[in-house]
Amino acid sequence: MASFTAVEAYTHFDKDEPDKCHLIGDPDVYDIGVRLGFYLQYLALMIHLWANPEAANSARSGLSIFTLEIFTNAYRTMSWEGSIVILEILILGSMTIGLTLSTLPDFILFTAKNSELYLWLMLGMLSMWTLSLPWVFLTKQNNGLKPGCDVSIPFLFISIKASNKTWQIFMKVSSCLSIPGAAALAISSSIALYLYYKKNDFGLGNDGNIRRREGDVNIDINADDFDEQVIMGLFERIAFLGITFFRLLATALSIAQVEHTIKKNQIDISSAPITSTGQFIPLLMGVYCAFGAIVSAVKR
């Protein structure tokens, strides 16, 4: 998803209107087509996890590729003069990291061996985003900000100005404190991805064995293990309901954060309409993935 737009694709105040606070958004990262396409691909993954978990890996792969493309476009422009990096990094985190992390509990309780690649890719992107925060809040926190023009950072029911000194100090300190954990996560995920590559030969499993979720029963279960299987099945059902609630809550908060940030700051992303190539293709991909997931769930 390279930049298809003819406009300057980064978050900035309009240079042609120096007397106004006209904030122009990045169409290659969070314009309507990109956002809807990402949300729909995430929806496809959720449908697979609920109705047909064995088919979820294709949705995971597509979502990972889409996320990497969005990351590439975002970080490519963050060093540009006038780019409001603080808005870009927070929207990026809410949209991509927030949504993908909501699937993490599925890996803890219902992990398939051939899902390890997606898990480590997801954690690797989380560590990359976290490690970039000190650079943002120590060197780019005021980048692109314009005197007399407020840039708001909304969170749930409150809103903080990006120029607020107390908030800036808090973010500087907290981002620096996150470095050891993020660095350890980056190193471990890199090693895990390398070992996965060596073990599976381009991601193809050697034994093909998958740990089944609830509803799948091995044919060689002994009668003596029946009670244990019933208890484990009940546990998995309860855990699945809890994870579903957590996922829905995390999804709602992440999407609300992105949409509220765009609305609160009145970010203008009309330069790339949904009919443009850079918006229509991501949207079409999302519609295709969501439709395929629905058809797969109905057949299931």
Phi and psi in degrees as GROMACS dihedral restraints (atoms count N, CA, C in turn):
[ dihedral_restraints ]
;  ai    aj    ak    al  type     phi  dphi    fc
    3     4     5     6     1   -68.3    20    10
    4     5     6     7     1   171.5    20    10
    6     7     8     9     1   -71.0    20    10
    7     8     9    10     1   118.8    20    10
    9    10    11    12     1  -103.6    20    10
   10    11    12    13     1    -3.8    20    10
   12    13    14    15     1   -91.0    20    10
   13    14    15    16     1   150.1    20    10
   15    16    17    18     1   -89.2    20    10
   16    17    18    19     1    -8.0    20    10
   18    19    20    21     1   -89.6    20    10
   19    20    21    22     1   171.3    20    10
   21    22    23    24     1   -71.4    20    10
   22    23    24    25     1   114.1    20    10
   24    25    26    27     1   -92.4    20    10
   25    26    27    28     1    76.3    20    10
   27    28    29    30     1  -162.1    20    10
   28    29    30    31     1   161.8    20    10
   30    31    32    33     1   -81.7    20    10
   31    32    33    34     1   118.6    20    10
   33    34    35    36     1  -160.8    20    10
   34    35    36    37     1   161.5    20    10
   36    37    38    39     1   -80.4    20    10
   37    38    39    40     1   140.9    20    10
   39    40    41    42     1   -60.7    20    10
   40    41    42    43     1   119.9    20    10
   42    43    44    45     1   -72.1    20    10
   43    44    45    46     1   -22.6    20    10
   45    46    47    48     1   -80.3    20    10
   46    47    48    49     1    -9.4    20    10
   48    49    50    51     1  -128.3    20    10
   49    50    51    52     1    70.9    20    10
   51    52    53    54     1   -63.5    20    10
   52    53    54    55     1   -21.8    20    10
   54    55    56    57     1   -92.5    20    10
   55    56    57    58     1     0.1    20    10
   57    58    59    60     1  -120.4    20    10
   58    59    60    61     1   160.5    20    10
   60    61    62    63     1  -101.1    20    10
   61    62    63    64     1    57.3    20    10
   63    64    65    66     1   -88.5    20    10
   64    65    66    67     1   105.7    20    10
   66    67    68    69     1   -93.8    20    10
   67    68    69    70     1   120.7    20    10
   69    70    71    72     1  -103.8    20    10
   70    71    72    73     1   132.2    20    10
   72    73    74    75     1   -89.5    20    10
   73    74    75    76     1   175.2    20    10
   75    76    77    78     1   -95.8    20    10
   76    77    78    79     1   104.9    20    10
   78    79    80    81     1   -68.2    20    10
   79    80    81    82     1   -21.1    20    10
   81    82    83    84     1   -84.7    20    10
   82    83    84    85     1    -5.7    20    10
   84    85    86    87     1  -116.8    20    10
   85    86    87    88     1   -44.3    20    10
   87    88    89    90     1  -142.1    20    10
   88    89    90    91     1    28.1    20    10
   90    91    92    93     1   -70.4    20    10
   91    92    93    94     1   170.6    20    10
   93    94    95    96     1   -60.4    20    10
   94    95    96    97     1   -41.3    20    10
   96    97    98    99     1   -67.0    20    10
   97    98    99   100     1   -41.6    20    10
   99   100   101   102     1   -65.3    20    10
  100   101   102   103     1   -45.8    20    10
  102   103   104   105     1   -62.5    20    10
  103   104   105   106     1   -50.7    20    10
  105   106   107   108     1   -62.9    20    10
  106   107   108   109     1   -39.5    20    10
  108   109   110   111     1   -61.2    20    10
  109   110   111   112     1   -41.8    20    10
  111   112   113   114     1   -68.2    20    10
  112   113   114   115     1   -43.8    20    10
  114   115   116   117     1   -60.6    20    10
  115   116   117   118     1   -40.5    20    10
  117   118   119   120     1   -70.0    20    10
  118   119   120   121     1   -37.3    20    10
  120   121   122   123     1   -67.0    20    10
  121   122   123   124     1   -37.0    20    10
  123   124   125   126     1   -65.1    20    10
  124   125   126   127     1   -40.4    20    10
  126   127   128   129     1   -60.6    20    10
  127   128   129   130     1   -40.2    20    10
  129   130   131   132     1   -60.2    20    10
  130   131   132   133     1   -42.0    20    10
  132   133   134   135     1   -63.8    20    10
  133   134   135   136     1   -42.1    20    10
  135   136   137   138     1   -62.3    20    10
  136   137   138   139     1   -40.6    20    10
  138   139   140   141     1   -64.2    20    10
  139   140   141   142     1   -42.8    20    10
  141   142   143   144     1   -63.5    20    10
  142   143   144   145     1   -43.7    20    10
  144   145   146   147     1   -63.1    20    10
  145   146   147   148     1   -31.3    20    10
  147   148   149   150     1   -82.9    20    10
  148   149   150   151     1   -43.6    20    10
  150   151   152   153     1  -106.3    20    10
  151   152   153   154     1   -30.8    20    10
  153   154   155   156     1  -150.6    20    10
  154   155   156   157     1    71.6    20    10
  156   157   158   159     1   -60.5    20    10
  157   158   159   160     1   -26.5    20    10
  159   160   161   162     1   -64.7    20    10
  160   161   162   163     1   -22.6    20    10
  162   163   164   165     1   -98.1    20    10
  163   164   165   166     1     7.5    20    10
  165   166   167   168     1   -74.3    20    10
  166   167   168   169     1   -21.2    20    10
  168   169   170   171     1   -63.8    20    10
  169   170   171   172     1   -34.4    20    10
  171   172   173   174     1   -65.1    20    10
  172   173   174   175     1   -40.1    20    10
  174   175   176   177     1   -67.6    20    10
  175   176   177   178     1   -37.8    20    10
  177   178   179   180     1   -62.6    20    10
  178   179   180   181     1   -43.3    20    10
  180   181   182   183     1   -62.8    20    10
  181   182   183   184     1   -45.6    20    10
  183   184   185   186     1   -62.1    20    10
  184   185   186   187     1   -41.5    20    10
  186   187   188   189     1   -66.8    20    10
  187   188   189   190     1   -37.4    20    10
  189   190   191   192     1   -63.9    20    10
  190   191   192   193     1   -44.9    20    10
  192   193   194   195     1   -63.1    20    10
  193   194   195   196     1   -44.2    20    10
  195   196   197   198     1   -60.9    20    10
  196   197   198   199     1   -43.6    20    10
  198   199   200   201     1   -62.7    20    10
  199   200   201   202     1   -43.4    20    10
  201   202   203   204     1   -62.3    20    10
  202   203   204   205     1   -37.5    20    10
  204   205   206   207     1   -66.0    20    10
  205   206   207   208     1   -42.2    20    10
  207   208   209   210     1   -64.8    20    10
  208   209   210   211     1   -41.9    20    10
  210   211   212   213     1   -58.8    20    10
  211   212   213   214     1   -45.5    20    10
  213   214   215   216     1   -59.7    20    10
  214   215   216   217     1   -46.8    20    10
  216   217   218   219     1   -64.8    20    10
  217   218   219   220     1   -37.3    20    10
  219   220   221   222     1   -69.9    20    10
  220   221   222   223     1   -51.3    20    10
  222   223   224   225     1   -70.8    20    10
  223   224   225   226     1   -21.7    20    10
  225   226   227   228     1   -63.7    20    10
  226   227   228   229     1   -31.6    20    10
  228   229   230   231     1  -105.7    20    10
  229   230   231   232     1    -6.0    20    10
  231   232   233   234     1   -67.8    20    10
  232   233   234   235     1   -22.7    20    10
  234   235   236   237     1   -89.8    20    10
  235   236   237   238     1    -1.2    20    10
  237   238   239   240     1   -71.3    20    10
  238   239   240   241     1   147.4    20    10
  240   241   242   243     1   -65.6    20    10
  241   242   243   244     1   129.1    20    10
  243   244   245   246     1    90.6    20    10
  244   245   246   247     1    -6.4    20    10
  246   247   248   249     1   -73.4    20    10
  247   248   249   250     1   128.1    20    10
  249   250   251   252     1   -83.4    20    10
  250   251   252   253     1    84.7    20    10
  252   253   254   255     1   -64.1    20    10
  253   254   255   256     1   -36.2    20    10
  255   256   257   258     1   -62.5    20    10
  256   257   258   259     1   -37.8    20    10
  258   259   260   261     1   -70.1    20    10
  259   260   261   262     1   -43.4    20    10
  261   262   263   264     1   -62.5    20    10
  262   263   264   265     1   -45.1    20    10
  264   265   266   267     1   -68.7    20    10
  265   266   267   268     1   -35.4    20    10
  267   268   269   270     1   -75.6    20    10
  268   269   270   271     1   -38.5    20    10
  270   271   272   273     1   -65.1    20    10
  271   272   273   274     1   -42.1    20    10
  273   274   275   276     1   -59.1    20    10
  274   275   276   277     1   -44.9    20    10
  276   277   278   279     1   -65.6    20    10
  277   278   279   280     1   -43.5    20    10
  279   280   281   282     1   -65.0    20    10
  280   281   282   283     1   -41.3    20    10
  282   283   284   285     1   -75.8    20    10
  283   284   285   286     1   -45.9    20    10
  285   286   287   288     1   -94.6    20    10
  286   287   288   289     1   -56.8    20    10
  288   289   290   291     1   -66.1    20    10
  289   290   291   292     1   -44.7    20    10
  291   292   293   294     1   -59.2    20    10
  292   293   294   295     1   -44.1    20    10
  294   295   296   297     1   -72.9    20    10
  295   296   297   298     1   -45.0    20    10
  297   298   299   300     1   -67.8    20    10
  298   299   300   301     1   -33.0    20    10
  300   301   302   303     1   -68.3    20    10
  301   302   303   304     1   -21.0    20    10
  303   304   305   306     1   -66.9    20    10
  304   305   306   307     1   -15.1    20    10
  306   307   308   309     1   -92.1    20    10
  307   308   309   310     1    -2.1    20    10
  309   310   311   312     1   -59.2    20    10
  310   311   312   313     1   -42.4    20    10
  312   313   314   315     1   -57.6    20    10
  313   314   315   316     1   -27.7    20    10
  315   316   317   318     1   -62.2    20    10
  316   317   318   319     1   -32.4    20    10
  318   319   320   321     1   -76.4    20    10
  319   320   321   322     1   -27.8    20    10
  321   322   323   324     1   -72.9    20    10
  322   323   324   325     1   -41.8    20    10
  324   325   326   327     1  -104.9    20    10
  325   326   327   328     1   -30.3    20    10
  327   328   329   330     1  -127.1    20    10
  328   329   330   331     1    53.4    20    10
  330   331   332   333     1   -84.3    20    10
  331   332   333   334     1   126.3    20    10
  333   334   335   336     1   -93.7    20    10
  334   335   336   337     1   143.4    20    10
  336   337   338   339     1   -59.9    20    10
  337   338   339   340     1   -35.2    20    10
  339   340   341   342     1   -85.6    20    10
  340   341   342   343     1    15.2    20    10
  342   343   344   345     1  -105.1    20    10
  343   344   345   346     1    -0.4    20    10
  345   346   347   348     1   -60.9    20    10
  346   347   348   349     1   -36.5    20    10
  348   349   350   351     1   -59.4    20    10
  349   350   351   352     1   -47.1    20    10
  351   352   353   354     1   -63.9    20    10
  352   353   354   355     1   -40.1    20    10
  354   355   356   357     1   -58.8    20    10
  355   356   357   358     1   -49.2    20    10
  357   358   359   360     1   -73.1    20    10
  358   359   360   361     1   -31.5    20    10
  360   361   362   363     1   -63.3    20    10
  361   362   363   364     1   -42.8    20    10
  363   364   365   366     1   -63.0    20    10
  364   365   366   367     1   -46.3    20    10
  366   367   368   369     1   -68.9    20    10
  367   368   369   370     1   -32.8    20    10
  369   370   371   372     1   -64.3    20    10
  370   371   372   373     1   -42.2    20    10
  372   373   374   375     1   -67.7    20    10
  373   374   375   376     1   -36.1    20    10
  375   376   377   378     1   -61.1    20    10
  376   377   378   379     1   -45.1    20    10
  378   379   380   381     1   -65.4    20    10
  379   380   381   382     1   -38.5    20    10
  381   382   383   384     1   -63.4    20    10
  382   383   384   385     1   -44.2    20    10
  384   385   386   387     1   -63.9    20    10
  385   386   387   388     1   -43.6    20    10
  387   388   389   390     1   -66.3    20    10
  388   389   390   391     1   -40.5    20    10
  390   391   392   393     1   -67.5    20    10
  391   392   393   394     1   -21.8    20    10
  393   394   395   396     1   -82.3    20    10
  394   395   396   397     1   -14.1    20    10
  396   397   398   399     1   -62.6    20    10
  397   398   399   400     1   -43.9    20    10
  399   400   401   402     1   -59.2    20    10
  400   401   402   403     1   -39.6    20    10
  402   403   404   405     1   -60.5    20    10
  403   404   405   406     1   -40.7    20    10
  405   406   407   408     1   -68.2    20    10
  406   407   408   409     1   -51.6    20    10
  408   409   410   411     1   -81.9    20    10
  409   410   411   412     1   -15.7    20    10
  411   412   413   414     1   -94.9    20    10
  412   413   414   415     1   -30.1    20    10
  414   415   416   417     1  -122.7    20    10
  415   416   417   418     1   -20.7    20    10
  417   418   419   420     1  -123.2    20    10
  418   419   420   421     1    12.7    20    10
  420   421   422   423     1   -63.6    20    10
  421   422   423   424     1   -35.0    20    10
  423   424   425   426     1  -102.9    20    10
  424   425   426   427     1     6.9    20    10
  426   427   428   429     1   -63.5    20    10
  427   428   429   430     1   127.6    20    10
  429   430   431   432     1    83.2    20    10
  430   431   432   433     1   -11.0    20    10
  432   433   434   435     1   -68.6    20    10
  433   434   435   436     1   149.1    20    10
  435   436   437   438     1  -122.7    20    10
  436   437   438   439     1   127.7    20    10
  438   439   440   441     1   -56.0    20    10
  439   440   441   442     1   131.4    20    10
  441   442   443   444     1    87.4    20    10
  442   443   444   445     1    -5.4    20    10
  444   445   446   447     1  -117.3    20    10
  445   446   447   448     1   114.6    20    10
  447   448   449   450     1   -79.4    20    10
  448   449   450   451     1   136.7    20    10
  450   451   452   453     1  -115.4    20    10
  451   452   453   454     1   118.7    20    10
  453   454   455   456     1  -100.8    20    10
  454   455   456   457     1   143.1    20    10
  456   457   458   459     1  -113.4    20    10
  457   458   459   460     1    93.6    20    10
  459   460   461   462     1   -78.9    20    10
  460   461   462   463     1   146.7    20    10
  462   463   464   465     1  -146.9    20    10
  463   464   465   466     1   112.3    20    10
  465   466   467   468     1    53.9    20    10
  466   467   468   469     1  -112.2    20    10
  468   469   470   471     1  -102.8    20    10
  469   470   471   472     1     7.3    20    10
  471   472   473   474     1  -121.7    20    10
  472   473   474   475     1   163.3    20    10
  474   475   476   477     1  -140.6    20    10
  475   476   477   478     1   131.5    20    10
  477   478   479   480     1  -117.3    20    10
  478   479   480   481     1   137.3    20    10
  480   481   482   483     1   -74.5    20    10
  481   482   483   484     1   138.0    20    10
  483   484   485   486     1   -62.4    20    10
  484   485   486   487     1   -23.2    20    10
  486   487   488   489     1   -87.3    20    10
  487   488   489   490     1    -1.2    20    10
  489   490   491   492     1   -63.9    20    10
  490   491   492   493     1   118.7    20    10
  492   493   494   495     1   -65.1    20    10
  493   494   495   496     1   -39.7    20    10
  495   496   497   498     1   -62.2    20    10
  496   497   498   499     1   -44.9    20    10
  498   499   500   501     1   -64.7    20    10
  499   500   501   502     1   -39.2    20    10
  501   502   503   504     1   -62.6    20    10
  502   503   504   505     1   -43.8    20    10
  504   505   506   507     1   -63.7    20    10
  505   506   507   508     1   -43.7    20    10
  507   508   509   510     1   -59.1    20    10
  508   509   510   511     1   -44.5    20    10
  510   511   512   513     1   -69.2    20    10
  511   512   513   514     1   -34.9    20    10
  513   514   515   516     1   -63.2    20    10
  514   515   516   517     1   -47.2    20    10
  516   517   518   519     1   -66.7    20    10
  517   518   519   520     1   -48.4    20    10
  519   520   521   522     1   -65.9    20    10
  520   521   522   523     1   -36.4    20    10
  522   523   524   525     1   -67.7    20    10
  523   524   525   526     1   -36.4    20    10
  525   526   527   528     1   -69.3    20    10
  526   527   528   529     1   -37.9    20    10
  528   529   530   531     1   -66.3    20    10
  529   530   531   532     1   -22.2    20    10
  531   532   533   534     1   -82.3    20    10
  532   533   534   535     1    -7.9    20    10
  534   535   536   537     1   -60.8    20    10
  535   536   537   538     1   -49.7    20    10
  537   538   539   540     1   -57.9    20    10
  538   539   540   541     1   -46.0    20    10
  540   541   542   543     1   -65.1    20    10
  541   542   543   544     1   -42.4    20    10
  543   544   545   546     1   -66.8    20    10
  544   545   546   547     1   -38.3    20    10
  546   547   548   549     1   -65.5    20    10
  547   548   549   550     1   -42.7    20    10
  549   550   551   552     1   -62.4    20    10
  550   551   552   553     1   -40.2    20    10
  552   553   554   555     1   -66.3    20    10
  553   554   555   556     1   -39.8    20    10
  555   556   557   558     1   -64.0    20    10
  556   557   558   559     1   -43.7    20    10
  558   559   560   561     1   -66.3    20    10
  559   560   561   562     1   -46.3    20    10
  561   562   563   564     1   -65.4    20    10
  562   563   564   565     1   -39.5    20    10
  564   565   566   567     1   -69.1    20    10
  565   566   567   568     1   -35.6    20    10
  567   568   569   570     1   -65.4    20    10
  568   569   570   571     1   -44.3    20    10
  570   571   572   573     1   -63.6    20    10
  571   572   573   574     1   -42.9    20    10
  573   574   575   576     1   -63.3    20    10
  574   575   576   577     1   -40.7    20    10
  576   577   578   579     1   -64.4    20    10
  577   578   579   580     1   -39.5    20    10
  579   580   581   582     1   -65.1    20    10
  580   581   582   583     1   -46.1    20    10
  582   583   584   585     1   -64.5    20    10
  583   584   585   586     1   -37.5    20    10
  585   586   587   588     1   -63.2    20    10
  586   587   588   589     1   -42.4    20    10
  588   589   590   591     1   -62.6    20    10
  589   590   591   592     1   -44.5    20    10
  591   592   593   594     1   -65.8    20    10
  592   593   594   595     1   -37.3    20    10
  594   595   596   597     1   -77.1    20    10
  595   596   597   598     1   -37.7    20    10
  597   598   599   600     1  -104.7    20    10
  598   599   600   601     1    -5.0    20    10
  600   601   602   603     1    55.6    20    10
  601   602   603   604     1    81.4    20    10
  603   604   605   606     1    62.7    20    10
  604   605   606   607     1    30.5    20    10
  606   607   608   609     1    88.0    20    10
  607   608   609   610     1     4.3    20    10
  609   610   611   612     1   -91.9    20    10
  610   611   612   613     1   120.1    20    10
  612   613   614   615     1   -64.4    20    10
  613   614   615   616     1   144.5    20    10
  615   616   617   618     1   -79.5    20    10
  616   617   618   619     1   -40.7    20    10
  618   619   620   621     1  -101.1    20    10
  619   620   621   622     1   -18.4    20    10
  621   622   623   624     1    72.8    20    10
  622   623   624   625     1     5.7    20    10
  624   625   626   627     1   -78.7    20    10
  625   626   627   628     1   137.5    20    10
  627   628   629   630     1  -127.6    20    10
  628   629   630   631     1   133.1    20    10
  630   631   632   633     1   -75.2    20    10
  631   632   633   634     1   120.9    20    10
  633   634   635   636     1   -79.8    20    10
  634   635   636   637     1   149.4    20    10
  636   637   638   639     1   -87.2    20    10
  637   638   639   640     1   177.8    20    10
  639   640   641   642     1   -57.5    20    10
  640   641   642   643     1   139.3    20    10
  642   643   644   645     1   107.4    20    10
  643   644   645   646     1   -16.5    20    10
  645   646   647   648     1  -109.1    20    10
  646   647   648   649     1   128.3    20    10
  648   649   650   651     1  -126.9    20    10
  649   650   651   652     1   132.0    20    10
  651   652   653   654     1   -68.9    20    10
  652   653   654   655     1   146.6    20    10
  654   655   656   657     1   -78.4    20    10
  655   656   657   658     1   -11.4    20    10
  657   658   659   660     1  -102.3    20    10
  658   659   660   661     1    26.2    20    10
  660   661   662   663     1   -70.1    20    10
  661   662   663   664     1   130.4    20    10
  663   664   665   666     1   -83.0    20    10
  664   665   666   667     1   154.0    20    10
  666   667   668   669     1   -62.5    20    10
  667   668   669   670     1   -33.2    20    10
  669   670   671   672     1   -65.7    20    10
  670   671   672   673     1   -22.3    20    10
  672   673   674   675     1   -93.9    20    10
  673   674   675   676     1     5.9    20    10
  675   676   677   678     1   -63.3    20    10
  676   677   678   679     1   -46.0    20    10
  678   679   680   681     1   -61.5    20    10
  679   680   681   682     1   -41.0    20    10
  681   682   683   684     1   -63.8    20    10
  682   683   684   685     1   -39.0    20    10
  684   685   686   687     1   -65.7    20    10
  685   686   687   688     1   -38.1    20    10
  687   688   689   690     1   -64.6    20    10
  688   689   690   691     1   -44.7    20    10
  690   691   692   693     1   -63.6    20    10
  691   692   693   694     1   -44.2    20    10
  693   694   695   696     1   -65.1    20    10
  694   695   696   697     1   -37.4    20    10
  696   697   698   699     1   -63.9    20    10
  697   698   699   700     1   -41.0    20    10
  699   700   701   702     1   -64.8    20    10
  700   701   702   703     1   -42.6    20    10
  702   703   704   705     1   -60.3    20    10
  703   704   705   706     1   -43.7    20    10
  705   706   707   708     1   -65.3    20    10
  706   707   708   709     1   -36.2    20    10
  708   709   710   711     1   -65.2    20    10
  709   710   711   712     1   -45.2    20    10
  711   712   713   714     1   -63.8    20    10
  712   713   714   715     1   -44.4    20    10
  714   715   716   717     1   -62.6    20    10
  715   716   717   718     1   -39.0    20    10
  717   718   719   720     1   -64.8    20    10
  718   719   720   721     1   -40.2    20    10
  720   721   722   723     1   -65.4    20    10
  721   722   723   724     1   -41.9    20    10
  723   724   725   726     1   -63.5    20    10
  724   725   726   727     1   -42.4    20    10
  726   727   728   729     1   -65.2    20    10
  727   728   729   730     1   -39.3    20    10
  729   730   731   732     1   -61.6    20    10
  730   731   732   733     1   -43.0    20    10
  732   733   734   735     1   -62.7    20    10
  733   734   735   736     1   -45.3    20    10
  735   736   737   738     1   -60.9    20    10
  736   737   738   739     1   -42.8    20    10
  738   739   740   741     1   -64.3    20    10
  739   740   741   742     1   -43.5    20    10
  741   742   743   744     1   -64.1    20    10
  742   743   744   745     1   -40.9    20    10
  744   745   746   747     1   -65.1    20    10
  745   746   747   748     1   -46.7    20    10
  747   748   749   750     1   -63.6    20    10
  748   749   750   751     1   -37.9    20    10
  750   751   752   753     1   -63.8    20    10
  751   752   753   754     1   -47.1    20    10
  753   754   755   756     1   -61.1    20    10
  754   755   756   757     1   -43.0    20    10
  756   757   758   759     1   -66.7    20    10
  757   758   759   760     1   -41.9    20    10
  759   760   761   762     1   -65.3    20    10
  760   761   762   763     1   -47.9    20    10
  762   763   764   765     1   -65.8    20    10
  763   764   765   766     1   -41.7    20    10
  765   766   767   768     1   -61.7    20    10
  766   767   768   769     1   -38.6    20    10
  768   769   770   771     1   -62.7    20    10
  769   770   771   772     1   -45.0    20    10
  771   772   773   774     1   -63.4    20    10
  772   773   774   775     1   -51.5    20    10
  774   775   776   777     1   -66.3    20    10
  775   776   777   778     1   -37.2    20    10
  777   778   779   780     1   -69.4    20    10
  778   779   780   781     1   -36.8    20    10
  780   781   782   783     1   -62.7    20    10
  781   782   783   784     1   -43.9    20    10
  783   784   785   786     1   -65.3    20    10
  784   785   786   787     1   -44.2    20    10
  786   787   788   789     1   -69.6    20    10
  787   788   789   790     1   -43.2    20    10
  789   790   791   792     1   -61.6    20    10
  790   791   792   793     1   -38.4    20    10
  792   793   794   795     1   -92.6    20    10
  793   794   795   796     1     3.1    20    10
  795   796   797   798     1    49.6    20    10
  796   797   798   799     1    48.8    20    10
  798   799   800   801     1   -72.4    20    10
  799   800   801   802     1   125.3    20    10
  801   802   803   804     1   -89.3    20    10
  802   803   804   805     1   113.5    20    10
  804   805   806   807     1  -122.3    20    10
  805   806   807   808     1    29.6    20    10
  807   808   809   810     1   -79.3    20    10
  808   809   810   811     1    -7.7    20    10
  810   811   812   813     1   -67.7    20    10
  811   812   813   814     1   -22.2    20    10
  813   814   815   816     1  -122.7    20    10
  814   815   816   817     1    88.8    20    10
  816   817   818   819     1   -63.8    20    10
  817   818   819   820     1   163.2    20    10
  819   820   821   822     1   -64.8    20    10
  820   821   822   823     1   -19.4    20    10
  822   823   824   825     1   -82.4    20    10
  823   824   825   826     1    -8.7    20    10
  825   826   827   828     1   -72.3    20    10
  826   827   828   829     1   157.1    20    10
  828   829   830   831     1   -58.1    20    10
  829   830   831   832     1   -43.5    20    10
  831   832   833   834     1   -65.9    20    10
  832   833   834   835     1   -17.8    20    10
  834   835   836   837     1  -105.5    20    10
  835   836   837   838     1   -37.5    20    10
  837   838   839   840     1   -70.4    20    10
  838   839   840   841     1   -39.2    20    10
  840   841   842   843     1   -64.3    20    10
  841   842   843   844     1   -49.5    20    10
  843   844   845   846     1   -59.4    20    10
  844   845   846   847     1   -39.0    20    10
  846   847   848   849     1   -64.5    20    10
  847   848   849   850     1   -43.6    20    10
  849   850   851   852     1   -62.9    20    10
  850   851   852   853     1   -39.4    20    10
  852   853   854   855     1   -62.1    20    10
  853   854   855   856     1   -42.6    20    10
  855   856   857   858     1   -64.7    20    10
  856   857   858   859     1   -42.9    20    10
  858   859   860   861     1   -62.1    20    10
  859   860   861   862     1   -42.8    20    10
  861   862   863   864     1   -62.1    20    10
  862   863   864   865     1   -45.6    20    10
  864   865   866   867     1   -65.0    20    10
  865   866   867   868     1   -44.0    20    10
  867   868   869   870     1   -65.7    20    10
  868   869   870   871     1   -42.4    20    10
  870   871   872   873     1   -63.6    20    10
  871   872   873   874     1   -42.5    20    10
  873   874   875   876     1   -62.3    20    10
  874   875   876   877     1   -38.9    20    10
  876   877   878   879     1   -66.5    20    10
  877   878   879   880     1   -39.9    20    10
  879   880   881   882     1   -64.6    20    10
  880   881   882   883     1   -44.2    20    10
  882   883   884   885     1   -62.0    20    10
  883   884   885   886     1   -42.7    20    10
  885   886   887   888     1   -63.3    20    10
  886   887   888   889     1   -39.4    20    10
  888   889   890   891     1   -67.7    20    10
  889   890   891   892     1   -39.3    20    10
  891   892   893   894     1   -65.5    20    10
  892   893   894   895     1   -42.3    20    10
  894   895   896   897     1   -66.4    20    10
  895   896   897   898     1   -31.0    20    10
